[in-house]
Amino acid sequence: MAALPVRTCIGCRGKFPKKDLLRFVQAATGKLQADLTGKLPGRGAYVCQSQVCINVTFKSQKINAHLRSNLSNQVVDSFKQELLSLVSHRNVKEV
């Protein structure tokens, strides 16, 4: 039996199965987008599907270090809201 892939949440630094985390990527255009399939090209990172981890991840310029980029605060804040909305919709569907 193959082992499940494990990834690290950049918010809490916890290690979890890849399927339990939310991946996002920075495309070549510089735009951030959620990668729900796990197959999008670009520099990617993983975060827990919790509001706390998302807020910690996007609180400072920590995200730029992980993605090796220089994103503006406006881009980071906008994407943070997009992820929070995605997570809240997923949690509603699970209940």
DRENPA-3360 file (N, C-alpha, C; in nm, 2 decimals, always signed):
BEGIN
1 = MAALPVRT = +0.08/-0.12/+0.00/+0.00/+0.00/+0.00/+0.09/+0.12/+0.00 ~ +0.06/+0.22/-0.09/+0.14/+0.34/-0.10/+0.11/+0.44/+0.01 ~ +0.21/+0.51/+0.06/+0.19/+0.60/+0.16/+0.12/+0.73/+0.11 ~ +0.04/+0.79/+0.19/-0.02/+0.92/+0.14/+0.08/+1.03/+0.14 ~ +0.08/+1.12/+0.04/+0.17/+1.23/+0.04/+0.14/+1.32/+0.15 ~ +0.24/+1.37/+0.22/+0.22/+1.46/+0.33/+0.28/+1.60/+0.29 ~ +0.21/+1.71/+0.33/+0.26/+1.84/+0.30/+0.25/+1.92/+0.43 ~ +0.32/+2.04/+0.43/+0.32/+2.13/+0.55/+0.24/+2.25/+0.52;
9 = CIGCRGKF = +0.15/+2.28/+0.62/+0.07/+2.41/+0.61/+0.17/+2.52/+0.64 ~ +0.17/+2.62/+0.56/+0.26/+2.74/+0.58/+0.21/+2.83/+0.69 ~ +0.08/+2.81/+0.73/+0.03/+2.89/+0.84/+0.07/+2.84/+0.98 ~ +0.04/+2.71/+1.01/+0.06/+2.65/+1.14/+0.19/+2.56/+1.14 ~ +0.24/+2.54/+1.02/+0.36/+2.45/+1.01/+0.33/+2.30/+1.05 ~ +0.21/+2.27/+1.06/+0.17/+2.13/+1.08/+0.18/+2.05/+0.96 ~ +0.21/+1.92/+0.97/+0.21/+1.83/+0.86/+0.09/+1.74/+0.85 ~ +0.02/+1.75/+0.73/-0.10/+1.68/+0.71/-0.10/+1.61/+0.57;
17 = PKKDLLRF = -0.20/+1.51/+0.56/-0.21/+1.45/+0.42/-0.24/+1.56/+0.32 ~ -0.18/+1.55/+0.20/-0.20/+1.65/+0.10/-0.35/+1.68/+0.07 ~ -0.43/+1.57/+0.07/-0.57/+1.59/+0.04/-0.65/+1.68/+0.14 ~ -0.60/+1.69/+0.26/-0.66/+1.77/+0.36/-0.63/+1.92/+0.36 ~ -0.53/+1.95/+0.27/-0.49/+2.09/+0.27/-0.53/+2.16/+0.14 ~ -0.53/+2.29/+0.14/-0.57/+2.37/+0.02/-0.44/+2.42/-0.04 ~ -0.43/+2.39/-0.17/-0.31/+2.44/-0.24/-0.34/+2.56/-0.32 ~ -0.25/+2.65/-0.33/-0.26/+2.77/-0.42/-0.13/+2.79/-0.49;
25 = VQAATGKL = -0.14/+2.85/-0.60/-0.02/+2.87/-0.68/-0.01/+3.02/-0.73 ~ +0.12/+3.06/-0.76/+0.14/+3.18/-0.82/+0.17/+3.15/-0.97 ~ +0.09/+3.19/-1.06/+0.10/+3.16/-1.20/+0.22/+3.25/-1.25 ~ +0.26/+3.22/-1.37/+0.37/+3.30/-1.44/+0.33/+3.44/-1.45 ~ +0.20/+3.47/-1.46/+0.15/+3.61/-1.47/+0.16/+3.69/-1.34 ~ +0.19/+3.61/-1.23/+0.20/+3.68/-1.10/+0.07/+3.67/-1.02 ~ -0.04/+3.62/-1.08/-0.17/+3.61/-1.02/-0.17/+3.49/-0.92 ~ -0.23/+3.50/-0.81/-0.25/+3.39/-0.72/-0.39/+3.32/-0.75;
33 = QADLTGKL = -0.39/+3.19/-0.74/-0.52/+3.12/-0.76/-0.52/+2.99/-0.68 ~ -0.64/+2.96/-0.63/-0.65/+2.83/-0.56/-0.64/+2.72/-0.66 ~ -0.57/+2.61/-0.62/-0.55/+2.50/-0.71/-0.63/+2.38/-0.65 ~ -0.75/+2.37/-0.69/-0.84/+2.26/-0.63/-0.81/+2.13/-0.68 ~ -0.74/+2.12/-0.80/-0.71/+1.99/-0.86/-0.57/+1.94/-0.82 ~ -0.48/+2.04/-0.77/-0.35/+2.00/-0.74/-0.25/+1.99/-0.86 ~ -0.30/+2.03/-0.97/-0.22/+2.01/-1.09/-0.18/+2.14/-1.17 ~ -0.22/+2.25/-1.11/-0.18/+2.38/-1.18/-0.03/+2.40/-1.18;
41 = PGRGAYVC = +0.02/+2.46/-1.29/+0.17/+2.49/-1.29/+0.19/+2.61/-1.21 ~ +0.31/+2.63/-1.17/+0.35/+2.75/-1.09/+0.40/+2.72/-0.95 ~ +0.46/+2.81/-0.89/+0.51/+2.80/-0.75/+0.39/+2.78/-0.66 ~ +0.38/+2.67/-0.59/+0.27/+2.64/-0.50/+0.30/+2.64/-0.35 ~ +0.20/+2.65/-0.27/+0.21/+2.63/-0.13/+0.08/+2.58/-0.08 ~ +0.08/+2.52/+0.05/-0.03/+2.46/+0.11/-0.07/+2.53/+0.24 ~ -0.20/+2.53/+0.26/-0.25/+2.59/+0.39/-0.37/+2.51/+0.43 ~ -0.39/+2.50/+0.56/-0.50/+2.43/+0.62/-0.63/+2.49/+0.58;
49 = QSQVCINV = -0.74/+2.42/+0.57/-0.86/+2.48/+0.54/-0.93/+2.54/+0.66 ~ -0.86/+2.62/+0.73/-0.92/+2.69/+0.85/-0.89/+2.84/+0.83 ~ -0.98/+2.92/+0.88/-0.97/+3.06/+0.88/-0.84/+3.11/+0.95 ~ -0.81/+3.04/+1.06/-0.70/+3.08/+1.15/-0.57/+3.07/+1.07 ~ -0.55/+2.95/+1.00/-0.43/+2.93/+0.92/-0.42/+3.03/+0.80 ~ -0.53/+3.05/+0.74/-0.53/+3.14/+0.63/-0.49/+3.28/+0.67 ~ -0.55/+3.33/+0.78/-0.52/+3.46/+0.84/-0.37/+3.47/+0.88 ~ -0.31/+3.37/+0.94/-0.17/+3.37/+0.98/-0.08/+3.37/+0.85;
57 = TFKSQKIN = -0.12/+3.29/+0.75/-0.04/+3.29/+0.63/-0.03/+3.42/+0.56 ~ -0.14/+3.49/+0.55/-0.15/+3.62/+0.48/-0.14/+3.74/+0.57 ~ -0.10/+3.72/+0.69/-0.10/+3.84/+0.79/+0.02/+3.93/+0.75 ~ +0.13/+3.88/+0.72/+0.25/+3.96/+0.69/+0.30/+3.92/+0.55 ~ +0.42/+3.96/+0.52/+0.48/+3.93/+0.39/+0.53/+3.78/+0.39 ~ +0.49/+3.70/+0.48/+0.53/+3.56/+0.49/+0.50/+3.49/+0.36 ~ +0.39/+3.53/+0.29/+0.36/+3.46/+0.17/+0.46/+3.49/+0.06 ~ +0.52/+3.61/+0.05/+0.62/+3.64/-0.05/+0.74/+3.55/-0.03;
65 = AHLRSNLS = +0.78/+3.53/+0.09/+0.90/+3.44/+0.12/+0.87/+3.30/+0.07 ~ +0.75/+3.25/+0.10/+0.72/+3.11/+0.06/+0.71/+3.09/-0.10 ~ +0.66/+3.20/-0.16/+0.64/+3.19/-0.31/+0.76/+3.25/-0.38 ~ +0.85/+3.30/-0.31/+0.97/+3.36/-0.37/+0.93/+3.47/-0.47 ~ +0.85/+3.56/-0.42/+0.79/+3.66/-0.50/+0.78/+3.79/-0.43 ~ +0.73/+3.89/-0.49/+0.71/+4.02/-0.43/+0.57/+4.08/-0.46 ~ +0.47/+4.01/-0.40/+0.33/+4.05/-0.43/+0.29/+4.17/-0.35 ~ +0.21/+4.26/-0.41/+0.16/+4.38/-0.34/+0.06/+4.34/-0.23;
73 = NQVVDSFK = +0.05/+4.42/-0.13/-0.05/+4.40/-0.03/-0.19/+4.39/-0.08 ~ -0.22/+4.46/-0.18/-0.36/+4.46/-0.24/-0.38/+4.32/-0.30 ~ -0.29/+4.26/-0.37/-0.30/+4.13/-0.43/-0.32/+4.02/-0.32 ~ -0.23/+4.03/-0.22/-0.23/+3.94/-0.11/-0.37/+3.94/-0.03 ~ -0.41/+4.07/+0.00/-0.54/+4.08/+0.07/-0.66/+4.03/-0.01 ~ -0.66/+4.06/-0.13/-0.77/+4.02/-0.22/-0.77/+3.86/-0.23 ~ -0.66/+3.80/-0.24/-0.66/+3.65/-0.25/-0.69/+3.59/-0.12 ~ -0.65/+3.65/-0.01/-0.69/+3.60/+0.13/-0.84/+3.60/+0.14;
81 = QELLSLVS = -0.91/+3.70/+0.10/-1.05/+3.71/+0.11/-1.11/+3.60/+0.02 ~ -1.05/+3.57/-0.10/-1.10/+3.47/-0.19/-1.09/+3.33/-0.12 ~ -0.98/+3.30/-0.06/-0.96/+3.18/+0.01/-1.05/+3.16/+0.13 ~ -1.07/+3.27/+0.21/-1.16/+3.26/+0.32/-1.31/+3.23/+0.27 ~ -1.35/+3.29/+0.16/-1.48/+3.27/+0.11/-1.49/+3.12/+0.06 ~ -1.39/+3.07/+0.00/-1.39/+2.93/-0.05/-1.40/+2.83/+0.07 ~ -1.32/+2.86/+0.17/-1.33/+2.77/+0.29/-1.46/+2.78/+0.36 ~ -1.52/+2.90/+0.37/-1.65/+2.91/+0.44/-1.76/+2.83/+0.36;
89 = HRNVKEV = -1.75/+2.84/+0.22/-1.85/+2.77/+0.14/-1.83/+2.62/+0.15 ~ -1.70/+2.57/+0.16/-1.68/+2.43/+0.17/-1.73/+2.38/+0.31 ~ -1.71/+2.46/+0.41/-1.76/+2.41/+0.55/-1.91/+2.41/+0.55 ~ -1.98/+2.50/+0.48/-2.12/+2.49/+0.48/-2.17/+2.37/+0.41 ~ -2.11/+2.33/+0.30/-2.15/+2.21/+0.23/-2.12/+2.08/+0.31 ~ -2.02/+2.08/+0.39/-1.99/+1.96/+0.47/-2.09/+1.94/+0.59 ~ -2.16/+2.04/+0.63/-2.25/+2.03/+0.75/-2.38/+1.97/+0.71;
% end
